[in-house]
Amino acid sequence: MNSNPQSENKPTSESPTNQAPMRRTPQPSIHRGGGPGALMPGEKARNFKGSMKQLLAYLGKYKWTILLVMVIASVSVVFSIFGPKILGQAITALYEGVTRIIAGDPRGIDFAEISQFLLRVLSLYLGSAMLDLIQGFLMTSVSADITYRFRREIAEKINRLPLSFFDHVTHGEVLSRVTNDVDTISQTLNQSLSQMITSLVSVVGILIMMLTINVQMTLIALTIVPLSILLIRYVVQHSQRYFRVQQEYLGHINGHIEEMYSGHVVVKAFNGEEESIAKMKSLNETLYDSSWKAQLHSAFIMPTMRFIGNLGYVAVAILGGYLVIRKELSLGNIQAFIQYMRSFQQPLMNIANISNILQQTAAAAERVFEFLNEPEEIPDPAEPLAVGEVKGSVEFKNVHFGYEPDQIIIKDFSVKVEPGQQVAIVGPTGAGKTTLVKLLMRFYELNSGQILVDGVDITRLKREDLRDIFGMVLQDTWLYNGTICENIRYGRQDASDEEVVHAADTAYADHFIRTLPGGYNMLLNEDATNISSGQKQLLTIARAVLSDPKILILDEATSSVDTRTEVLIQKAMNKLMQGRTSFIIAHRLSTIRNADRILVLRDGDIVEQGKHEELLAQNGFYAELYNSQFALQTDY
């Protein structure tokens, strides 16, 4: 069975030449970025608890690894927490040794004791560093595997979703789930999870160590916590509106630049440069103003917190010095306490930051799971019928369909097409012409009725087998970022170089291909804008020729070509349609005069059918359409 040109598998090819295309693996372009659904900083989940519960359930297979990471992180923090205390003991021993020397005591400084203290500190810090490396390796492995699973499942989900889903969701929204949301979850698992564990353990551990040194100094140190919280809360409240405006206008600028870049020819043609620059200047000034104020407010945090922290150090130093004078505290303990105090603020800030990150993670997880839980298309039958030799008869029986259940656009449609017939479908915009071929390919499910191919209901076939029967040339040309050779071979992956050239020659594309730089090896850009619209259409026709389908669908296939090329394509299409059932959707009625049957649609119903001459003789709706086109051409 021939491969459908819209098949999801990409062709393989090597290095083509101008004379004969060779095969190489195509590299389809991937647009990275946000889009309308991009997760903004500070965005919160609608159901935080439910989203985190789902995420934890998804992490079930890694529970022992994550538990091990938690244990390792805790032990690592404990090792690092004990370091300052032992280092303080070494300083105390040094101070006492110096004091003995001053007092004339022959014992002097006990370097052996100090060395033991320093070796213990070194061992603790080395152990902590090794455990951090192990923890980082484990969490990186887990987060990478989860990222891979999420993206694989989203990619598989996309192929199982009905096309109706994409009628309501933008491409940018779907892309955001694959990129931004999955990245947010991955970064949280890789960095924030272990950081949250270490921060919590650090806060508790440091507080305990500070209390073991001196309760009074600990109470003084704790006074900086509410002051810091009040400061952060004040700054966040006042800077949030500026950050919101900054994010909003960053999106406006991105959209404006993208719009101006993609339509730069139109901008130049209508002398819109000054207006474009003026709009960009206005947007940029607003962004500058909001960004400056947001960053200014944020910049106050660290200096002010440092000032508050320094006040705490002064108070602790005064009290500690007083206690040392009274011999209630050793010098080493003051050093250790100040070191703990300096380390106490950072995990507190980390915890405050992680709480916001967890909100973003919950929102990202909610969006990903929401997408993965979307209703899928009706599965293929458990025991599908095998596709034998396809003759090409097609029958629509009492078909009712609407993109929305309460808005039926195809109403009780019935028609039978014999094998090898060329059937043209005409009618005004919105009559349901393209909808019929979408239903034929089972891109959408019927509300009621049946569609039969060779007497077999299409719902009893696998979608892959059904679509393998058809070849399509659409009005909107679709080419991907790859060579011309690869784009033609998309129609049938196992086609030889000679068959690719023959298909291009049949579609009257071989001549212009050879005149392009690189010939069949020329690389098309992301939107294939480095060739003309007519050339793009010729390539899609060549792809259909190569697929050698049993049933052919032409949706206004010659709409983007000049009159001379249209005549050549019509000859190629007539040759291709010989012996094949063909459905031709046409707006230019002059192109379907030779069709075996013309179906005239209006509001989803067949209002007339017959041959061209018969329909003109009836002097009905078809004649009205045809004469109106002829009159327009004459007036022009």
C-alpha positions in Angstrom: 0.0 0.0 0.0 1.3 3.4 -0.8 2.4 5.8 1.8 0.2 8.8 2.4 1.9 12.1 1.7 0.9 13.3 5.2 2.5 10.4 6.9 4.1 11.3 10.2 7.4 9.5 9.5 10.0 11.7 7.8 12.0 10.4 4.8 15.6 9.5 4.8 18.0 10.5 2.2 21.7 11.0 1.4 23.4 13.9 -0.1 21.6 15.0 -3.3 23.1 16.4 -6.4 21.7 18.5 -9.2 21.3 15.4 -11.4 19.8 13.0 -9.0 18.7 13.4 -5.4 20.4 11.3 -2.7 19.2 10.4 0.7 19.9 12.1 4.0 18.0 12.4 7.3 16.0 15.6 7.4 16.3 18.0 10.2 12.8 19.5 10.8 12.9 22.9 12.5 11.8 23.3 16.1 10.5 26.6 17.2 11.3 27.2 20.7 9.7 29.8 22.8 6.7 30.8 24.9 3.6 31.5 23.0 0.4 32.5 24.5 0.4 29.8 27.1 3.9 30.4 28.4 4.2 30.1 32.2 4.8 33.5 33.6 6.9 34.0 36.8 4.7 33.9 39.8 1.8 32.1 38.0 0.0 29.9 40.5 -1.8 26.6 40.1 -5.6 26.6 40.4 -5.4 23.5 42.6 -1.9 23.5 44.2 -2.6 20.5 46.4 -4.1 18.4 43.6 -1.3 19.3 41.2 1.5 18.4 43.6 -0.3 15.2 44.5 -0.4 14.2 40.8 3.3 15.1 40.4 4.3 13.1 43.5 2.3 10.1 42.1 4.2 10.5 38.8 7.4 10.5 40.8 6.4 7.2 42.4 9.0 5.1 40.5 11.8 7.3 41.7 10.7 7.3 45.4 13.6 5.3 46.7 16.1 7.4 44.7 14.5 10.7 46.0 14.5 9.3 49.6 18.2 8.5 49.2 18.8 12.0 48.0 17.0 13.4 51.0 19.1 11.3 53.4 22.4 12.3 51.6 21.4 15.9 51.5 20.6 15.9 55.2 23.9 14.2 56.1 25.8 16.6 53.9 24.3 19.6 55.7 24.9 18.1 59.1 28.6 17.6 58.2 28.9 21.2 57.1 27.0 22.5 60.2 29.4 20.8 62.6 32.4 22.4 60.8 32.2 25.9 62.3 31.8 24.5 65.8 34.9 22.3 65.5 36.8 25.2 63.8 35.8 27.4 66.8 37.3 24.8 69.1 40.6 25.1 67.1 40.5 28.9 67.5 39.9 28.5 71.2 42.8 26.1 71.5 45.0 28.6 69.6 43.9 31.5 71.7 44.5 29.6 74.9 48.0 28.6 73.6 48.8 32.3 72.9 47.6 33.3 76.3 49.8 30.7 77.9 52.8 32.0 76.0 52.1 35.5 77.2 51.7 34.2 80.7 55.1 32.4 80.5 53.6 28.9 80.6 56.1 26.6 78.9 53.3 24.4 77.4 52.6 27.1 74.8 50.4 26.3 71.8 49.3 22.7 71.4 49.7 22.3 67.6 48.8 18.5 67.8 45.4 19.3 69.3 44.8 22.1 66.7 45.8 19.8 63.9 43.3 17.2 65.0 40.6 19.8 65.0 41.5 21.0 61.5 41.7 17.5 60.2 38.2 16.9 61.5 36.9 20.0 59.8 38.6 19.1 56.6 37.1 15.6 56.7 33.6 17.0 57.4 33.9 19.5 54.5 35.3 16.8 52.1 32.6 14.4 53.1 29.9 17.1 52.6 31.3 17.9 49.1 31.4 14.2 48.1 27.8 13.7 49.3 26.8 16.9 47.4 28.3 15.4 44.2 26.4 12.1 44.7 23.2 14.0 45.4 23.6 16.2 42.3 24.3 13.1 40.1 21.2 11.3 41.4 18.9 14.3 41.0 20.2 15.2 37.6 19.5 11.6 36.5 16.0 11.7 37.9 15.1 15.1 36.5 16.6 14.2 33.0 14.6 10.9 33.0 11.4 12.7 34.1 11.9 15.4 31.4 12.4 12.7 28.8 9.2 10.8 30.0 7.1 14.0 30.0 8.2 15.0 26.5 7.8 11.5 25.1 4.3 11.2 26.6 3.3 14.7 25.3 4.6 13.8 21.8 2.7 10.5 21.9 -0.4 12.3 23.2 -0.3 14.9 20.4 -0.6 12.0 17.9 -3.6 10.5 19.8 -5.5 13.7 20.2 -8.4 14.4 17.8 -7.9 17.3 15.4 -10.8 19.0 17.0 -8.6 19.7 20.0 -6.3 21.8 17.9 -9.3 23.9 16.7 -9.5 25.4 20.2 -5.9 25.4 21.4 -3.1 27.5 19.8 0.2 25.9 18.6 2.0 28.2 21.1 0.0 26.8 23.9 0.9 23.2 23.1 4.5 24.2 22.5 4.6 25.8 25.9 3.6 22.5 27.6 6.5 20.7 25.8 9.1 23.4 26.6 8.4 25.9 29.3 6.3 23.8 31.6 8.4 20.6 31.4 11.6 22.7 31.9 10.1 24.3 35.0 9.3 20.9 36.5 12.8 19.6 35.5 14.6 22.6 37.1 12.6 22.3 40.3 13.5 18.6 40.6 17.1 19.1 39.7 17.8 22.2 41.8 15.0 23.3 44.1 14.1 19.9 45.6 17.5 19.2 47.0 17.9 22.9 47.9 14.7 22.9 49.8 15.8 19.8 51.8 19.2 21.4 52.5 17.7 24.7 53.4 15.2 23.2 55.9 17.9 21.0 57.5 20.3 24.0 57.6 17.8 26.3 59.3 17.0 23.7 62.0 20.6 22.5 62.4 22.1 26.0 62.6 19.4 27.1 65.1 20.2 24.2 67.3 24.0 24.8 67.1 23.4 28.5 67.9 21.3 27.6 70.9 24.0 25.2 72.2 26.5 28.1 72.1 24.4 30.8 73.7 20.7 31.4 74.1 20.9 35.2 74.5 22.9 35.7 71.3 20.5 33.4 69.5 17.5 35.5 70.4 19.3 38.6 69.2 20.2 36.8 65.9 16.5 35.8 65.5 15.3 39.4 65.6 16.7 39.8 62.1 14.3 37.2 60.7 11.0 39.2 61.1 12.8 42.3 60.0 14.0 40.5 56.8 10.5 39.0 56.2 8.8 42.5 56.5 11.4 44.0 54.1 10.9 41.2 51.5 7.2 41.5 51.8 7.2 45.3 51.3 9.5 45.1 48.3 7.5 42.3 46.7 4.2 44.1 47.1 5.6 47.3 45.6 7.6 45.7 42.8 5.0 43.1 41.7 3.0 45.5 39.6 6.2 46.7 37.8 7.2 43.1 37.1 3.7 42.4 35.8 3.9 45.3 33.4 7.5 44.3 32.4 6.3 40.8 31.5 3.3 42.1 29.7 5.3 44.6 27.6 8.0 42.1 26.9 5.4 40.0 25.3 4.1 43.1 23.3 7.5 43.8 22.0 8.2 40.2 21.0 4.9 40.1 19.2 5.5 43.4 17.5 9.0 42.4 16.3 7.8 39.0 15.1 4.9 40.7 13.2 7.1 43.4 11.6 9.8 40.8 10.7 7.3 38.3 9.1 5.5 41.2 7.3 8.5 43.4 6.5 7.6 43.4 2.8 4.1 44.7 3.5 5.6 47.3 5.9 7.9 48.6 3.2 5.3 48.4 0.5 2.9 50.7 2.4 5.7 53.0 3.9 4.9 51.8 7.4 8.5 52.0 8.7 7.9 55.2 10.7 4.7 54.0 12.3 6.4 50.7 13.2 9.4 52.5 14.7 7.1 54.8 16.7 5.1 51.9 18.1 8.3 50.1 19.0 9.7 53.2 20.7 6.5 53.5 22.7 6.5 49.9 23.8 10.2 50.0 24.6 9.9 53.1 26.7 7.1 51.5 28.8 9.2 48.3 29.1 12.2 50.4 30.1 10.3 52.3 32.7 8.7 49.2 34.3 11.9 47.2 34.2 13.9 50.0 35.7 11.5 50.4 38.6 11.2 46.6 39.1 14.9 46.1 39.2 15.4 49.2 41.4 12.9 47.8 44.0 14.6 44.4 43.9 18.0 46.0 44.2 17.0 47.4 47.6 16.7 43.9 49.1 20.3 42.7 49.3 21.9 46.0 50.6 19.1 46.5 53.2 19.2 42.8 54.3 23.0 43.1 54.5 22.6 46.2 56.7 20.1 44.5 59.0 22.4 41.5 59.1 25.4 43.8 60.0 23.3 45.3 62.8 22.8 41.8 64.1 26.5 41.1 63.9 27.3 44.2 65.9 24.8 43.3 68.6 26.2 39.8 68.8 29.8 41.0 68.8 29.1 43.4 71.7 27.2 40.8 73.7 29.8 38.1 72.8 32.7 40.3 73.8 31.0 41.1 77.1 30.5 37.3 77.8 34.1 36.6 76.9 35.3 39.2 79.3 33.2 37.6 82.0 34.6 34.2 80.9 31.1 32.9 80.2 32.0 32.2 76.5 35.1 31.3 74.6 36.5 33.2 71.7 36.1 30.3 69.4 32.4 30.0 70.2 31.9 33.7 69.2 33.7 33.0 65.9 31.5 29.9 65.3 28.3 31.8 66.3 29.0 34.6 63.8 29.7 32.0 61.1 26.4 30.3 61.9 24.6 33.7 61.9 26.1 34.5 58.5 24.9 31.1 57.2 21.4 31.5 58.8 20.0 34.1 56.4 20.7 32.3 53.1 18.6 29.2 53.7 15.7 31.4 55.0 15.8 33.3 51.7 16.1 30.0 49.8 13.0 28.7 51.5 11.0 31.9 50.7 12.2 31.7 47.1 11.4 28.0 46.8 7.8 28.5 48.0 7.3 30.7 45.0 9.1 28.2 42.8 6.8 25.4 44.1 3.8 27.5 43.1 5.2 27.8 39.5 6.0 24.1 39.5 2.5 23.2 40.6 1.1 25.4 37.8 3.4 23.8 35.3 2.5 20.3 36.4 -1.2 21.2 36.4 -0.9 22.3 32.7 1.1 19.3 31.7 -1.2 16.8 33.4 -4.2 18.7 32.1 -2.9 18.2 28.6 -2.0 14.5 29.2 -5.6 13.9 30.5 -7.3 15.4 27.5 -9.8 13.1 25.8 -8.2 11.1 23.0 -9.6 10.2 19.6 -11.6 7.0 19.4 -9.1 4.2 19.3 -8.7 1.9 16.3 -10.8 -1.2 16.3 -9.4 -4.1 18.4 -9.7 -6.4 15.3 -9.3 -4.1 12.3 -10.1 -5.3 8.8 -7.1 -5.8 6.6 -6.9 -3.5 3.5 -6.7 -5.6 0.4 -6.6 -4.4 -3.2 -8.4 -1.1 -3.2 -10.8 -0.5 -6.1 -11.7 3.1 -5.0 -15.4 3.2 -4.6 -16.5 5.7 -1.9 -20.0 6.2 -0.4 -21.3 8.8 2.1 -24.5 7.5 3.7 -26.7 9.9 5.6 -23.7 11.8 7.0 -24.3 14.4 9.7 -21.4 16.4 11.1 -20.6 19.6 13.0 -17.4 20.9 14.5 -19.6 21.8 17.4 -22.3 19.3 18.4 -25.0 22.0 18.3 -23.9 23.5 15.0 -24.4 20.9 12.3 -22.9 21.9 8.9 -23.2 18.7 7.0 -26.8 17.6 7.0 -27.9 14.2 5.8 -25.2 14.0 3.1 -25.4 11.0 0.8 -23.5 10.2 -2.4 -21.9 7.2 -4.0 -18.7 7.5 -6.1 -17.7 4.7 -8.4 -14.1 3.5 -8.8 -12.1 5.7 -11.1 -14.5 8.6 -11.1 -13.3 12.2 -11.0 -15.7 14.0 -8.7 -15.5 17.8 -8.3 -16.9 19.4 -5.2 -17.8 23.1 -5.7 -19.8 25.7 -3.8 -19.4 29.0 -1.9 -17.0 29.5 1.0 -18.3 27.6 4.1 -20.4 25.2 2.1 -18.5 22.2 3.6 -16.3 21.2 0.7 -13.0 20.7 2.6 -14.9 19.3 5.6 -16.0 16.4 3.4 -12.5 15.3 2.6 -11.5 15.7 6.3 -14.3 13.3 7.2 -13.2 11.0 4.4 -9.7 10.8 5.9 -11.3 10.4 9.4 -9.7 13.5 10.8 -13.0 14.1 12.5 -15.7 11.6 13.7 -19.2 11.8 12.3 -22.1 12.8 14.4 -24.1 10.1 12.6 -24.1 8.2 9.3 -21.4 6.2 7.6 -18.5 6.6 5.1 -17.6 3.4 3.1 -14.6 2.7 1.0 -15.1 -0.4 -1.2 -18.2 -1.1 0.9 -16.2 -1.2 4.2 -17.0 1.3 7.0 -13.9 3.4 7.5 -14.3 3.1 11.3 -13.5 -0.7 10.9 -10.0 0.2 9.5 -6.9 1.3 11.3 -6.4 5.0 10.6 -2.9 4.4 9.3 -4.3 1.9 6.8 -7.1 4.2 5.8 -4.9 7.2 5.2 -2.4 5.1 3.3 -5.0 4.8 0.6 -5.2 8.5 0.0 -2.9 11.1 -1.5 -3.6 14.8 -0.8 -2.6 18.1 -2.4 -3.8 20.9 -0.2 -4.5 24.5 -1.0 -2.2 25.5 1.9 1.2 24.1 0.9 3.1 22.4 3.7 6.9 22.0 3.4 9.3 21.6 6.2 12.9 22.7 6.9 14.8 20.3 4.7 16.1 19.8 1.2 13.8 19.7 -1.8 14.6 16.1 -2.3 13.5 15.3 1.3 10.2 17.2 0.9 9.3 15.2 -2.2 10.4 11.9 -0.7 8.0 12.6 2.2 5.3 11.1 0.0 7.0 7.6 0.0 10.1 7.1 2.1 11.5 4.1 0.2 11.4 5.9 -3.2 14.6 5.7 -5.2 16.4 8.8 -6.5 15.2 8.1 -10.0 11.6 7.9 -8.8 11.9 11.3 -7.0 13.2 12.9 -10.2 10.5 11.2 -12.2 7.8 12.5 -9.8 9.2 16.0 -10.0 9.3 15.8 -13.8 5.7 14.6 -14.0 4.7 17.6 -11.8 6.7 19.9 -14.1 9.0 20.8 -11.1 12.2 19.2 -12.3 13.2 22.1 -14.6 12.9 24.8 -11.9 14.5 22.6 -9.3 17.6 22.3 -11.4 17.9 26.0 -11.8 17.9 26.6 -8.1 21.2 26.8 -6.1 22.0 23.2 -5.1 19.2 21.8 -7.2 17.5 18.9 -5.3 19.9 19.5 -2.4 18.7 23.1 -1.9 17.6 23.6 1.7 14.2 25.2 2.2 14.0 27.5 5.2 11.4 27.2 8.0 8.5 28.7 6.0 9.9 27.7 2.6 9.9 31.4 1.7 13.1 31.0 -0.3 11.0 29.7 -3.2 7.8 31.1 -4.8 4.2 30.0 -3.9 3.8 28.4 -7.2 7.0 26.4 -6.8 5.9 25.2 -3.4 2.7 24.0 -4.9 4.5 22.1 -7.6 6.6 20.4 -4.9 3.6 19.2 -3.0 2.1 17.9 -6.3 5.3 16.0 -7.0 5.1 14.5 -3.5 1.5 13.3 -4.3 2.7 11.9 -7.6 5.4 10.0 -5.8 3.0 8.5 -3.3 1.0 6.9 -6.1 -2.3 6.8 -4.1 -5.4 4.8 -4.9 -7.7 7.7 -4.1 -6.6 11.3 -4.8 -7.8 14.4 -3.0 -7.0 17.8 -4.7 -8.0 20.8 -2.6 -7.6 23.8 -4.9 -4.3 22.3 -6.0 -3.6 24.9 -8.7 -4.6 28.0 -6.7 -1.1 29.4 -6.3 0.3 29.0 -9.9 0.2 31.1 -13.0 -2.0 30.3 -15.9 0.7 28.6 -18.0 1.8 26.4 -15.0 -1.8 25.7 -14.3 -2.2 24.2 -17.7 0.8 22.0 -17.3 -0.3 20.9 -13.8 -3.8 20.1 -15.2 -2.1 17.8 -17.7 -0.1 16.1 -15.0 -3.2 15.8 -12.8 -5.2 14.3 -15.6 -2.4 11.8 -16.1 -2.3 11.1 -12.4 -6.0 10.8 -12.0 -6.4 8.1 -14.8 -7.7 4.9 -13.2 -8.0 6.5 -9.7 -11.0 7.8 -7.8 -10.4 11.6 -7.4 -12.0 14.3 -5.3 -11.3 17.8 -6.6 -12.2 20.8 -4.6 -12.3 23.8 -6.9 -13.2 27.5 -6.8 -12.2 28.2 -10.4 -14.9 26.2 -12.1 -13.1 26.3 -15.4 -10.7 23.7 -14.1 -13.3 21.0 -13.5 -15.2 21.0 -16.8 -14.0 17.4 -17.5 -15.0 15.9 -14.2 -17.2 12.8 -14.3 -19.5 14.3 -11.8 -19.8 17.7 -10.1 -21.3 18.0 -6.6 -22.6 21.5 -5.9 -22.8 22.2 -2.2 -24.6 24.9 -0.3 -24.9 25.0 3.5 -23.8 21.3 3.8 -26.2 19.9 1.3 -26.0 18.7 -2.3 -28.2 21.1 -4.2 -27.2 19.9 -7.7 -25.0 17.2 -9.3 -24.1 16.2 -12.8 -21.6 17.0 -15.5 -20.5 20.5 -16.4 -22.7 20.8 -19.5 -25.8 19.3 -17.7 -25.5 21.7 -14.8 -25.1 24.7 -17.1 -28.2 23.6 -19.0 -30.2 23.5 -15.7 -29.4 27.2 -15.3 -29.4 26.7 -11.5 -27.0 27.5 -8.7 -24.0 26.0 -10.5 -24.7 28.1 -13.6 -25.0 31.2 -11.4 -21.6 30.5 -9.8 -20.0 29.7 -13.2 -21.4 32.8 -14.9 -20.4 35.1 -12.0 -16.8 34.0 -12.4 -16.9 34.4 -16.1 -18.5 37.9 -15.7 -15.8 38.9 -13.2 -13.1 37.7 -15.6 -14.7 39.7 -18.5 -15.0 42.8 -16.4 -11.4 42.5 -15.4 
